[in-house]
Amino acid sequence: MNDLLGVQISGMQIQRVSEYYGSMTQKAITRNIKTCIPKLKEVSKDDHIYVMMDGSMIPTRDDNWKEMKLARIFNERKLFEMSKTRSEIVESVYVSHLGGVGAFFPKLERHLCDYERKVVIGDGAKWIWNWVESNYPNATQILDYYHAKEKLVLLSNHHFKDDTERKKWVTEQSEKLLEDGVEEVIQIIQKMRCKNSNAKELKEKTLQYFLEHEDRMLYKTYRSRGLLIGSGPIEAAHRSVLQTRMKRSGQKWSIKGANAIANLRCLHKSNAWYILENFVKAAA
């Protein structure tokens, strides 16, 4: 027997109860019941609030893998450098959804309405930037530096035969990006003479990517303002919030069940378990 909030129930009952209350939290957020929406604590109007989002795949009962979207919201003042290679965020709010952006974004927006200075960091996914441009045009938009560098690595692998030359080229272009030299990097790529069709195609895709996100790649400017330029926190969140629970051996999820359990995971990791406790007490 297991103990859920002081009530003795079986494993199968726990799953049913969890799905029930996970669905209830979803309905409360949809109805914009503010007491059911986790918020960051001690936020001032001058604080930069990071909003990061990404998708990862989970197994579903129809034998297909579907993308579950996750957002992580945190205050710059809650990010602490523990060492030269490790930082820790001591408070975050998480929002998830298995399904389309039409349901995910309204859910996310209910968590963002109290914050003025938003900083959105993401990869090249169009669904992220189209939403930001439409809904938060004054937000600072940053393309994850490491995704940009990855594009350079892929292009160099197709263009250079010599490994030393390839690494040198990637290092040089990456350093230019860190000095707000994205325009120069674009010009260098444009001048590259590719010898085969695969390299030419990749060159055009890389150019398109850099041109589309040029205004989001001013990394020296961002860092001079004390801002992050990487999306590592959301990638770590996918592992700790969702994947450790949603991708266990043999698991296959229904859409409803996955969303319900993910909602509870987000509450737990947002230190907002009191919201679930209030639901249970109200139902008692």
C-alpha positions as semicolon CSV with decimal commas, in nm:
position;residue;x (nm);y (nm);z (nm)
1;M;0,000;0,000;0,000
2;N;0,109;0,357;-0,067
3;D;0,039;0,682;0,110
4;L;-0,082;0,980;-0,093
5;L;-0,145;1,289;0,122
6;G;-0,216;1,065;0,418
7;V;-0,462;0,834;0,240
8;Q;-0,382;0,461;0,201
9;I;-0,446;0,352;-0,159
10;S;-0,311;0,100;-0,410
11;G;-0,074;0,166;-0,698
12;M;-0,351;0,160;-0,960
13;Q;-0,563;0,391;-0,747
14;I;-0,270;0,629;-0,714
15;Q;-0,249;0,646;-1,094
16;R;-0,622;0,718;-1,123
17;V;-0,617;0,975;-0,845
18;S;-0,308;1,139;-0,994
19;E;-0,468;1,162;-1,336
20;Y;-0,785;1,305;-1,182
21;Y;-0,611;1,583;-0,991
22;G;-0,364;1,648;-1,272
23;S;-0,660;1,709;-1,501
24;M;-0,821;1,932;-1,239
25;T;-0,514;2,156;-1,224
26;Q;-0,528;2,183;-1,604
27;K;-0,891;2,301;-1,588
28;A;-0,808;2,552;-1,316
29;I;-0,527;2,702;-1,523
30;T;-0,750;2,716;-1,832
31;R;-1,010;2,904;-1,626
32;N;-0,731;3,138;-1,507
33;I;-0,789;3,073;-1,138
34;K;-0,491;3,266;-1,007
35;T;-0,459;3,073;-0,681
36;C;-0,395;2,761;-0,890
37;I;-0,119;2,913;-1,105
38;P;0,234;2,899;-0,957
39;K;0,420;3,230;-0,959
40;L;0,778;3,333;-0,890
41;K;0,832;3,494;-0,552
42;E;0,985;3,833;-0,474
43;V;0,993;3,966;-0,830
44;S;1,061;4,336;-0,885
45;K;0,975;4,528;-1,200
46;D;1,345;4,559;-1,287
47;D;1,418;4,185;-1,275
48;H;1,484;3,998;-1,596
49;I;1,256;3,695;-1,608
50;Y;1,382;3,415;-1,829
51;V;1,135;3,216;-2,035
52;M;1,280;2,906;-2,199
53;M;1,089;2,638;-2,385
54;D;1,159;2,327;-2,585
55;G;1,000;1,998;-2,682
56;S;1,095;1,636;-2,621
57;M;0,937;1,311;-2,733
58;I;0,747;1,066;-2,513
59;P;0,595;0,726;-2,606
60;T;0,216;0,709;-2,648
61;R;-0,030;0,421;-2,661
62;D;-0,079;0,443;-3,036
63;D;0,288;0,337;-3,071
64;N;0,391;0,684;-3,183
65;W;0,628;0,924;-3,015
66;K;0,473;1,265;-2,958
67;E;0,629;1,594;-2,855
68;M;0,564;1,724;-2,506
69;K;0,644;2,092;-2,473
70;L;0,795;2,231;-2,156
71;A;0,861;2,587;-2,045
72;R;1,083;2,700;-1,760
73;I;1,039;3,044;-1,603
74;F;1,290;3,186;-1,355
75;N;1,424;3,512;-1,216
76;E;1,778;3,619;-1,300
77;R;1,832;3,686;-0,928
78;K;1,769;3,319;-0,852
79;L;2,059;3,205;-1,071
80;F;2,378;3,147;-0,873
81;E;2,723;3,056;-1,005
82;M;2,846;2,763;-0,797
83;S;3,174;2,726;-0,989
84;K;3,324;2,820;-1,325
85;T;3,143;2,531;-1,488
86;R;2,823;2,501;-1,287
87;S;2,535;2,731;-1,199
88;E;2,221;2,659;-0,999
89;I;1,871;2,803;-1,032
90;V;1,702;2,789;-0,692
91;E;1,348;2,874;-0,803
92;S;1,162;2,796;-1,126
93;V;0,807;2,760;-1,248
94;Y;0,737;2,490;-1,507
95;V;0,456;2,456;-1,761
96;S;0,403;2,153;-1,986
97;H;0,165;2,028;-2,252
98;L;0,143;1,728;-2,480
99;G;-0,025;1,864;-2,792
100;G;-0,022;2,166;-3,018
101;V;0,088;2,521;-2,950
102;G;-0,275;2,633;-2,963
103;A;-0,325;2,484;-2,616
104;F;0,030;2,520;-2,483
105;F;0,076;2,894;-2,530
106;P;-0,247;3,012;-2,364
107;K;-0,156;2,791;-2,068
108;L;0,196;2,937;-2,056
109;E;0,075;3,296;-2,091
110;R;-0,130;3,267;-1,773
111;H;0,199;3,220;-1,589
112;L;0,367;3,523;-1,747
113;C;0,123;3,811;-1,704
114;D;0,292;3,954;-1,390
115;Y;0,641;3,991;-1,539
116;E;0,755;4,298;-1,733
117;R;1,112;4,228;-1,850
118;K;1,100;3,895;-2,026
119;V;1,404;3,728;-2,181
120;V;1,315;3,444;-2,416
121;I;1,592;3,196;-2,505
122;G;1,528;2,914;-2,749
123;D;1,657;2,721;-3,046
124;G;1,553;2,781;-3,406
125;A;1,200;2,639;-3,371
126;K;0,960;2,867;-3,557
127;W;0,674;2,799;-3,316
128;I;0,871;2,970;-3,040
129;W;0,971;3,285;-3,226
130;N;0,641;3,334;-3,406
131;W;0,469;3,334;-3,066
132;V;0,718;3,578;-2,913
133;E;0,697;3,818;-3,205
134;S;0,316;3,816;-3,193
135;N;0,265;3,833;-2,817
136;Y;0,577;3,982;-2,657
137;P;0,751;4,198;-2,920
138;N;0,930;4,397;-2,647
139;A;1,086;4,087;-2,492
140;T;1,459;4,027;-2,536
141;Q;1,497;3,741;-2,782
142;I;1,811;3,527;-2,774
143;L;1,892;3,234;-2,998
144;D;2,074;2,969;-2,799
145;Y;2,444;3,018;-2,876
146;Y;2,522;2,647;-2,873
147;H;2,257;2,573;-3,138
148;A;2,416;2,842;-3,356
149;K;2,760;2,690;-3,303
150;E;2,621;2,345;-3,383
151;K;2,513;2,475;-3,724
152;L;2,870;2,587;-3,789
153;V;3,004;2,246;-3,690
154;L;2,764;2,065;-3,924
155;L;2,855;2,291;-4,214
156;S;3,228;2,253;-4,151
157;N;3,197;1,874;-4,146
158;H;3,070;1,886;-4,505
159;H;3,307;2,153;-4,628
160;F;3,651;2,074;-4,484
161;K;3,836;1,747;-4,532
162;D;4,118;1,834;-4,295
163;D;4,017;1,798;-3,930
164;T;4,259;2,064;-3,807
165;E;4,135;2,315;-4,063
166;R;3,775;2,236;-3,975
167;K;3,826;2,290;-3,602
168;K;4,015;2,613;-3,665
169;W;3,733;2,747;-3,883
170;V;3,463;2,661;-3,629
171;T;3,664;2,823;-3,349
172;E;3,716;3,140;-3,550
173;Q;3,349;3,176;-3,645
174;S;3,230;3,095;-3,293
175;E;3,456;3,364;-3,152
176;K;3,317;3,612;-3,403
177;L;2,966;3,531;-3,288
178;L;3,067;3,601;-2,928
179;E;3,191;3,944;-3,041
180;D;2,862;4,041;-3,211
181;G;3,015;3,944;-3,545
182;V;2,718;3,752;-3,685
183;E;2,709;3,972;-3,995
184;E;3,073;3,885;-4,071
185;V;3,004;3,515;-4,018
186;I;2,715;3,536;-4,266
187;Q;2,942;3,698;-4,524
188;I;3,205;3,427;-4,476
189;I;2,947;3,152;-4,525
190;Q;2,815;3,324;-4,836
191;K;3,164;3,318;-4,989
192;M;3,224;2,950;-4,921
193;R;3,266;2,742;-5,240
194;C;3,103;2,407;-5,183
195;K;3,216;2,120;-5,403
196;N;2,915;1,890;-5,383
197;S;2,538;1,917;-5,375
198;N;2,507;1,809;-5,011
199;A;2,745;2,080;-4,896
200;K;2,571;2,341;-5,112
201;E;2,232;2,249;-4,969
202;L;2,362;2,263;-4,613
203;K;2,528;2,597;-4,683
204;E;2,195;2,746;-4,796
205;K;2,013;2,607;-4,493
206;T;2,281;2,746;-4,261
207;L;2,263;3,085;-4,429
208;Q;1,887;3,091;-4,399
209;Y;1,913;3,001;-4,030
210;F;2,165;3,276;-3,954
211;L;1,980;3,540;-4,157
212;E;1,650;3,454;-3,990
213;H;1,796;3,483;-3,640
214;E;2,061;3,750;-3,697
215;D;1,900;3,995;-3,454
216;R;1,888;3,724;-3,187
217;M;2,261;3,648;-3,206
218;L;2,419;3,959;-3,050
219;Y;2,592;3,757;-2,783
220;K;2,845;4,016;-2,670
221;T;2,563;4,266;-2,618
222;Y;2,360;4,015;-2,418
223;R;2,652;3,914;-2,199
224;S;2,741;4,278;-2,134
225;R;2,391;4,309;-1,987
226;G;2,456;4,007;-1,766
227;L;2,220;3,782;-1,962
228;L;2,249;3,413;-2,038
229;I;2,307;3,309;-2,398
230;G;2,239;2,936;-2,364
231;S;1,927;2,726;-2,315
232;G;2,090;2,468;-2,090
233;P;1,836;2,522;-1,808
234;I;1,541;2,405;-2,019
235;E;1,732;2,104;-2,150
236;A;1,815;2,006;-1,792
237;A;1,450;2,059;-1,697
238;H;1,330;1,815;-1,960
239;R;1,538;1,545;-1,795
240;S;1,452;1,625;-1,433
241;V;1,087;1,731;-1,469
242;L;0,955;1,506;-1,744
243;Q;1,183;1,233;-1,875
244;T;1,266;1,072;-1,540
245;R;0,893;1,012;-1,491
246;M;0,752;0,992;-1,844
247;K;1,007;0,772;-2,021
248;R;1,045;0,473;-1,792
249;S;1,084;0,127;-1,935
250;G;0,764;-0,005;-2,090
251;Q;0,560;0,311;-2,040
252;K;0,309;0,423;-2,302
253;W;0,086;0,719;-2,234
254;S;-0,259;0,833;-2,331
255;I;-0,272;1,203;-2,414
256;K;-0,494;1,274;-2,113
257;G;-0,284;1,068;-1,876
258;A;0,045;1,218;-1,993
259;N;-0,082;1,573;-1,952
260;A;-0,226;1,500;-1,607
261;I;0,094;1,346;-1,470
262;A;0,311;1,615;-1,632
263;N;0,093;1,881;-1,467
264;L;0,164;1,724;-1,129
265;R;0,535;1,700;-1,206
266;C;0,537;2,072;-1,291
267;L;0,359;2,157;-0,966
268;H;0,604;1,948;-0,766
269;K;0,914;2,091;-0,932
270;S;0,771;2,445;-0,905
271;N;0,746;2,398;-0,526
272;A;0,370;2,449;-0,562
273;W;0,247;2,118;-0,420
274;Y;0,020;2,317;-0,191
275;I;-0,207;2,373;-0,492
276;L;-0,269;1,999;-0,517
277;E;-0,317;1,974;-0,142
278;N;-0,584;2,242;-0,161
279;F;-0,763;2,047;-0,436
280;V;-0,760;1,731;-0,226
281;K;-0,885;1,911;0,085
282;A;-1,163;2,079;-0,113
283;A;-1,275;1,740;-0,246
284;A;-1,270;1,574;0,096
